[in-house]
Amino acid sequence: MPLLSTKNLVKRFEGVHAVNKLSIAFEAGKITGIIGPNGSGKSTLINTLTGMIPADAGEIVIADSEHLRRVRAHEGPAFGMTRTFQDVKLFEQMPVLDNILVVLTERSVWKSLFEKHGAFHSEKAEEVLKKVGLWDKRNELAKNLSYGQRKLLEIARILAMIHSGAGDIDIIFLDEPFAGLFPEMIKIVTTVMKELRDQGKAVILVEHNIDLIREMSDHIYVLDSGELLAEGKPAEVLSRRDVVEAYLGE
């Protein structure tokens, strides 16, 4: 059963269809890749599904029960959704460790700064930071991290959200998580993604690196001018001539 799907989803900007009557689905226990040339509607789709912008028509269906025109950004966790961004969003003036504790303690930033963190929170924070290789950076301000380390911290925050008990996070959007990463960092992220898939999460991957899409995805959707061009298993879809022409420009 899909954890998230769309039915004839539409988003227009000044009359231009960035997403045009799109009907797709994301299933539990699968990594679903979304690819397409620049301007194909990938970012608009993710922003619409996660509440950053409203849809103009169509439905967003969550677990076959909630039929919505719009999911507002603050409602994402309540619907079991979280995401990363191309432009990484962190608490810049806070240490790496506190970026994780804010998520784990389910408090406002202000309250979390003055909360005495229990053993559970401290252990989980250490666990997720070690998983992404940032434990040694725990006292460093987030703004001082390298670009790749900032991306890893955003991944760690997702893992912390899953551990926080704030709700069942089952749908995870990763918007170009590999961009700018060194090979050892890519290995960390791929390991985390596979673990999330094995835990039954629906992992949605937007990525330009075709080799990583082919390696990581169980199913892919190809968008072109806001419409669905192709879908299926990576090996089959990526060998189609129309996909090659549209996406690879050949």
Phi, psi and omega in degrees: 000134178294138173279335181209137177211165175236151177231109178052044183290136181228135170221124181244147171234111180051044177087349179269129180279102174284327172227127189232101176052052185268126178235107180219170183216150179237122187258154177295145177070023179223148169262118181252121179269142174238119182230169178159162180293167175304135181084009182279347178109005183299306183294321178298318178300310182297318180295327178288316181293330182260009171086010179287328177221153181275150172283156177265336178197168180088185185229150167250121185247123181251118177051035176062013183237318180264119178250111190232148168279325183215141167253119178282149189305319183287347180272351185310305181301324179296331177265009176081022184243146170211171186203163164251171182234153172301315176266099191305134181244113181227171169275094193299322186271007180251149175299159179307313182300317181292330175301328179277318183295327176302318180289316185294326186272354176057037179243171170293161179303315184298312180295322182296326181298330185252005180277140173278112186281133181282175183298322181300311181297317181295320180293319180292321178299316178296320181298312184287326178290324176292324181298324181261006175077027182243010182299322180292344180259013190300332181263001180279140174296141182303325183294341182268358179286156172290167181302314180295320179295325177296321177294320178295323178294323177295321175297318179298323178295324175296315179298321178295321178298320178296324180280344192290336184082009180292343182158168180280108177272108185242346184238117187235118178263126178243108186264101181050057184290342185265351183299126177080008182268144172285160183307320181293328177287321177301319179298321178298313183293319179296322178297315179298316180298317180295323178294319178297318177299316182293339176275002178090012179281154170266112182254122181250119186248117170260120189204143178268339182284105185296325179298319179288323176299315181296320182288320192264332191275140171272332182209146178227151170244137176249122178257147175211119182055039176082000181242159179281117179270320183198158174207158178143199179288143186307314183300322181286312185293317185288351176265355181288138183296320181293328177290316178301316181294317183285318187268318184265352177070031182249000000 
